[in-house]
Amino acid sequence: MHSKLALHLVECIVAVFVIYEPFGNVPILLTLTGHMNKAARNSVILRSSITALITMLLFAVSGQLIFEFFQITLGAFRIAGGILLFIISLSMLYGERSKSRLTEAEANDASAKDDPAITPLGIPMMSGPGTIATVIGLMDQSRGWDQKGLVLISIVVVVFAGWIIYRLATALMHKLGPSGLKILTRLMGLILAVIAVQFVINGAHDALPQILARP
């Protein structure tokens, strides 16, 4: 693989993995599936991961159509997506749960259900607004279908990695403990904050000529 394409793939995997945030989701996953046996929990993890994968791929592929339908410019989306990601990153940095992913009411409601795989685990915990904004932004930043294809590959890789992490959730909780998971979440929050700022910078660069051209 060409070095530039390889670097692009790594950048996409890091960006998607950070916002996918599997380590930060482990405590909620265990809470929602705490009453299940191992086989039932693994079934929920598989179906929720498939739900997240389909959702992310769908928005990644159809993002341009959404732009055209709503007459949204790339610069405007990058700025809005960057602001959203920055807000989520602040929640991660301060060890709080982002309200754009899963509210307390949704978590309580899901706990009362027998099967939380589709919602709230698949949507919005795994594939929430921030994740969707990230994959659409990466697709629009990519040049040519060789780079766009790598974005789709990165989505598959991240969801697969998340599936493995979720299956090892109980062991991870015992090994790392709540403090260890919080440290990982905050480190990913810092990376996400940098990615968010870059989204805004790129968006401002795209939108500036349009703004200056107006009378």
C-alpha positions in Angstrom: 0.0 0.0 0.0 1.2 3.5 -0.9 2.7 5.3 2.1 0.2 8.2 1.9 -2.7 5.8 1.7 -1.4 3.8 4.7 -1.0 7.0 6.7 -4.6 8.0 5.7 -5.9 4.6 6.9 -4.1 5.0 10.2 -5.5 8.6 10.6 -9.0 7.4 9.9 -8.8 4.4 12.3 -7.6 6.7 15.1 -10.3 9.3 14.5 -13.1 6.8 14.3 -11.8 4.7 17.3 -11.5 7.8 19.5 -15.1 8.9 18.9 -16.4 5.3 19.0 -14.9 5.1 22.5 -15.3 1.4 23.3 -13.4 1.6 26.6 -15.6 4.4 27.9 -18.7 2.4 26.9 -17.7 -0.8 28.9 -19.3 0.3 32.3 -22.6 1.0 30.6 -22.5 -2.2 28.6 -22.0 -4.2 31.8 -24.8 -2.3 33.5 -27.3 -3.0 30.8 -26.3 -6.6 30.4 -25.5 -7.4 34.0 -28.6 -9.7 34.4 -27.6 -11.8 31.4 -25.5 -14.9 31.1 -22.3 -14.9 28.9 -24.0 -16.3 25.8 -26.9 -13.7 26.0 -24.4 -10.8 26.6 -22.3 -11.9 23.6 -25.4 -12.0 21.4 -26.3 -8.5 22.5 -22.8 -7.3 21.8 -22.8 -8.8 18.3 -26.1 -7.4 17.3 -25.4 -3.9 18.7 -22.0 -3.9 16.9 -23.7 -4.9 13.6 -26.3 -2.1 14.2 -23.5 0.5 14.7 -21.6 -0.8 11.7 -24.6 -0.5 9.3 -25.5 2.9 10.7 -21.9 4.3 10.3 -21.5 2.8 6.8 -24.9 4.1 5.7 -24.1 7.7 6.7 -20.6 7.5 5.4 -21.8 6.5 1.9 -24.9 8.7 1.8 -23.4 11.8 3.5 -22.9 13.7 0.2 -26.6 13.1 -0.8 -27.6 14.5 2.6 -25.5 17.6 1.9 -27.2 18.1 -1.5 -30.7 17.5 -0.2 -30.4 20.0 2.6 -28.1 22.3 0.7 -25.4 22.1 3.3 -21.9 23.2 2.5 -18.9 21.2 3.5 -17.4 24.1 5.5 -20.6 24.5 7.5 -20.7 20.8 8.3 -17.1 20.6 9.3 -17.5 23.6 11.7 -20.7 22.1 13.2 -19.2 18.6 13.4 -16.0 20.0 15.0 -18.0 21.9 17.6 -20.0 18.8 18.4 -16.9 16.6 18.7 -15.2 19.2 20.9 -18.2 19.2 23.3 -18.0 15.4 23.5 -14.3 15.6 24.0 -14.8 17.9 27.0 -17.2 15.4 28.6 -14.5 12.7 28.1 -11.7 14.8 29.5 -13.7 15.6 32.6 -14.9 12.0 33.1 -18.5 12.8 32.3 -20.9 10.9 30.1 -21.8 12.9 26.9 -25.5 13.6 26.7 -25.3 13.2 22.9 -24.7 9.5 23.4 -26.9 8.1 26.1 -29.0 9.9 28.7 -29.7 8.6 32.2 -33.3 8.2 31.3 -32.4 6.1 28.3 -30.1 4.0 30.4 -32.7 3.4 33.0 -35.3 2.5 30.3 -32.9 0.1 28.6 -32.2 -1.6 31.9 -35.8 -2.5 32.2 -35.8 -4.1 28.7 -34.8 -7.6 27.9 -32.9 -6.6 24.7 -31.0 -3.3 24.6 -28.9 -4.4 21.5 -30.4 -2.0 18.9 -31.2 0.9 21.2 -29.6 2.3 23.2 -26.4 0.2 22.7 -26.2 0.2 18.9 -27.8 3.7 18.6 -26.9 6.1 20.1 -24.2 4.7 22.5 -22.0 3.2 19.8 -23.1 5.2 16.7 -24.3 8.5 18.0 -24.2 12.0 16.5 -20.5 12.4 17.1 -19.6 9.1 15.4 -21.8 9.9 12.4 -20.3 13.4 12.1 -16.8 11.9 12.2 -17.4 9.4 9.4 -19.1 11.9 7.1 -16.4 14.4 7.7 -13.7 11.9 7.0 -15.4 10.9 3.7 -15.6 14.5 2.6 -12.0 15.1 3.5 -10.9 12.1 1.5 -9.8 12.6 -2.2 -10.9 9.9 -4.6 -12.5 6.5 -3.9 -9.2 5.0 -2.9 -9.1 7.2 0.2 -12.9 7.0 0.7 -12.6 3.2 0.6 -10.0 3.4 3.4 -12.6 5.3 5.5 -15.0 2.5 5.1 -12.3 0.0 5.9 -11.4 1.9 9.1 -15.1 1.8 10.2 -15.1 -2.0 9.9 -11.8 -2.3 11.7 -12.9 -0.1 14.6 -16.2 -1.8 15.0 -14.5 -5.2 15.0 -12.0 -3.9 17.6 -14.8 -2.6 19.7 -16.6 -6.0 19.4 -13.5 -7.7 20.8 -13.2 -5.1 23.6 -16.9 -5.5 24.6 -16.6 -9.3 24.7 -13.6 -8.9 27.1 -15.6 -6.2 29.0 -15.8 -8.1 32.3 -12.1 -9.0 32.3 -11.2 -5.4 31.4 -13.2 -4.1 34.2 -11.4 -6.4 36.6 -8.0 -5.6 35.2 -8.2 -1.9 34.7 -10.9 -1.0 37.2 -13.0 2.2 36.9 -10.0 4.4 37.4 -8.1 2.8 34.5 -11.0 3.1 32.2 -11.4 6.8 33.1 -7.7 7.4 32.3 -8.1 5.8 28.9 -11.3 7.8 28.2 -9.6 11.0 29.1 -6.6 10.3 26.9 -9.0 9.6 24.0 -10.9 12.8 24.9 -7.7 14.8 24.4 -7.1 13.2 21.0 -10.7 13.9 20.0 -10.4 17.5 21.1 -7.4 18.0 18.7 -9.4 16.3 15.9 -12.4 18.5 16.6 -10.3 21.7 16.4 -8.8 20.6 13.1 -12.3 20.0 11.8 -13.2 23.6 12.7 -10.1 25.0 11.1 -10.7 23.1 7.9 -14.4 24.2 7.9 -13.4 27.8 8.4 -10.9 27.6 5.5 -13.7 26.2 3.3 -16.3 28.7 4.4 -14.1 31.9 4.3 -14.2 32.4 0.5 -18.0 32.1 0.5 -18.3 34.6 3.4 -15.9 37.1 1.8 -17.7 36.8 -1.5 -21.0 38.0 -0.1 -21.8 41.8 -0.5 
